[in-house]
Amino acid sequence: MKLLKLPQVLGLTAKSRSTHYHEIKIGLMPPPVRLGEQSVAWVESEILAINAARISGQSDEQIKQLVKKLVSDRKELCGVAA
């Protein structure tokens, strides 16, 4: 898994920082992975999956479901109960 810092994520999504964090809050983007006390990153494959969903015309509700699945899959992959 490749992890991306915020500037890279914003470059891939073409969104502002405030929009990105708003979309996390409402479930349209996955939350970041905590790397340390003051450091976070996002899973590249999750960001790319959401971009693909947007490009294919999925609705916000479909993307929210995708985000839930991606976060659940992330936890399963790492051996954490979802």
Contacts in CASP RR format, 6 or more apart in sequence:
PFRMAT RR
TARGET T0000
AUTHOR 0000-0000-0000
METHOD contacts of the structure
MODEL  1
MKLLKLPQVLGLTAKSRSTHYHEIKIGLMPPPVRLGEQSVAWVESEILAI
NAARISGQSDEQIKQLVKKLVSDRKELCGVAA
1 43 0 8 1.000
1 44 0 8 1.000
1 45 0 8 1.000
2 43 0 8 1.000
2 44 0 8 1.000
2 45 0 8 1.000
3 33 0 8 1.000
3 35 0 8 1.000
3 41 0 8 1.000
3 42 0 8 1.000
3 43 0 8 1.000
3 44 0 8 1.000
4 12 0 8 1.000
4 41 0 8 1.000
4 42 0 8 1.000
4 43 0 8 1.000
4 44 0 8 1.000
4 47 0 8 1.000
5 41 0 8 1.000
6 17 0 8 1.000
6 20 0 8 1.000
6 40 0 8 1.000
6 42 0 8 1.000
9 20 0 8 1.000
9 42 0 8 1.000
9 47 0 8 1.000
10 16 0 8 1.000
10 17 0 8 1.000
10 20 0 8 1.000
12 47 0 8 1.000
12 48 0 8 1.000
12 51 0 8 1.000
13 20 0 8 1.000
13 29 0 8 1.000
13 47 0 8 1.000
13 50 0 8 1.000
13 51 0 8 1.000
15 23 0 8 1.000
20 29 0 8 1.000
23 29 0 8 1.000
24 30 0 8 1.000
24 31 0 8 1.000
24 32 0 8 1.000
26 64 0 8 1.000
27 64 0 8 1.000
27 67 0 8 1.000
28 50 0 8 1.000
28 60 0 8 1.000
28 63 0 8 1.000
28 64 0 8 1.000
28 67 0 8 1.000
29 47 0 8 1.000
29 50 0 8 1.000
29 67 0 8 1.000
30 42 0 8 1.000
30 43 0 8 1.000
30 46 0 8 1.000
30 47 0 8 1.000
30 50 0 8 1.000
30 67 0 8 1.000
30 70 0 8 1.000
30 71 0 8 1.000
30 74 0 8 1.000
31 71 0 8 1.000
32 40 0 8 1.000
32 41 0 8 1.000
32 42 0 8 1.000
33 40 0 8 1.000
33 41 0 8 1.000
33 42 0 8 1.000
33 43 0 8 1.000
33 74 0 8 1.000
34 40 0 8 1.000
35 41 0 8 1.000
43 70 0 8 1.000
43 74 0 8 1.000
46 70 0 8 1.000
46 74 0 8 1.000
49 66 0 8 1.000
49 70 0 8 1.000
50 63 0 8 1.000
50 66 0 8 1.000
50 67 0 8 1.000
50 70 0 8 1.000
53 62 0 8 1.000
53 63 0 8 1.000
53 66 0 8 1.000
54 63 0 8 1.000
58 66 0 8 1.000
71 82 0 8 1.000
72 82 0 8 1.000
75 81 0 8 1.000
75 82 0 8 1.000
76 82 0 8 1.000
END
